[in-house]
Amino acid sequence: MALSSDRERVVLIRYIERYSPGCGQWVEYSHSVPISEFTQWIMANGELKIEDSEGRPGT
């Protein structure tokens, strides 16, 4: 996972390589989403964990 060069999108890249003695092939899949949409999705769907300054779990 990385940021796009303009720092406006989160990018996930998958690289697959197949190699045999006779030839090598590869393919790269790139998925991206605007950071604002990614942040909204994480907040709506991610697991929330809250701790305070003394290390106690929040409620």
LINPE-V159818 format. One record per backbone hydrogen bond with DSSP energy under -0.5 kcal/mol. NH is the residue of the N-H (numbers start at 0). CO is the residue of the C=O. Records with the same first field share a line. If there is no record, write none. Layout:
BEGIN
NH=CO, CO
END
This chain:
BEGIN
1=10
3=8
6=3
9=32
10=1
11=30
12=10
13=28
15=26
17=24
19=22
22=19
24=17
26=15
28=13
30=11
32=9
34=7
37=33
38=34
39=35
40=36
41=37
42=38
43=39
44=40
45=41
51=55
54=51
57=49
END
